[in-house]
Amino acid sequence: MLCSPTVWEDCCKVILTTNTTWSQTVGMTRRFVESYGSTHASDPVQKAFPEPDQVAAIPFDSFANTARFGYRNLAVHSLATAIASGELDMEEFRDSSVSDMKLWKRLVALRGVGPYAASCLMIYLGRYSRVNVDSWARMMVSKEVGRPVSDKEVHEFFAPHGEWSGLVY
């Protein structure tokens, strides 16, 4: 799996994939980096992914007007604010001693992180017990079984693979 250097970056990018098209996700991410990312000293054209403290320092209304993430504005800004204030350390999610279920509960407790996003993040964190069910997963399993399927049926389809379900998917 291709992962970002920080859980913060992965989480933002996953939030930006929810309920939208891939081209819209790319556009939101590009706008985010261009608007708030720091420039590289060796190449001022290139920008890094914004740090939480950079985002948290921007008043929410100003952030929302520039970022234009729709309902995702509050999720990304709130996450940045919680990290910048020290209330949240997302790198703690890398702790392999935490059970998958406990990690799952911690992830879905984050604003903007539902079952799909939490499953994606778990895969990025090396936890493969959950399938990140989305329209693509439903379509692929529907083709396999020859009829439309529900999210529950997608999970059941991969359940025999246990802790490797997300990786098998």
Protein Blocks (a to p, Z undefined) as FASTA:
>chain_A
ZZdfbfklmmmmmmmmgopafklmmmmmmmmmmmmpccdfklmkbccdddfklmmmpcfk
lmmmmnonojmlmmmmmmmmmmmnopacfklmmpmkbcfklmmmmmmmpghiafklmmmm
mmmnopakbccddfklmmmmmmmnopacdfklmmmmmmmnmmmmmmmZZ
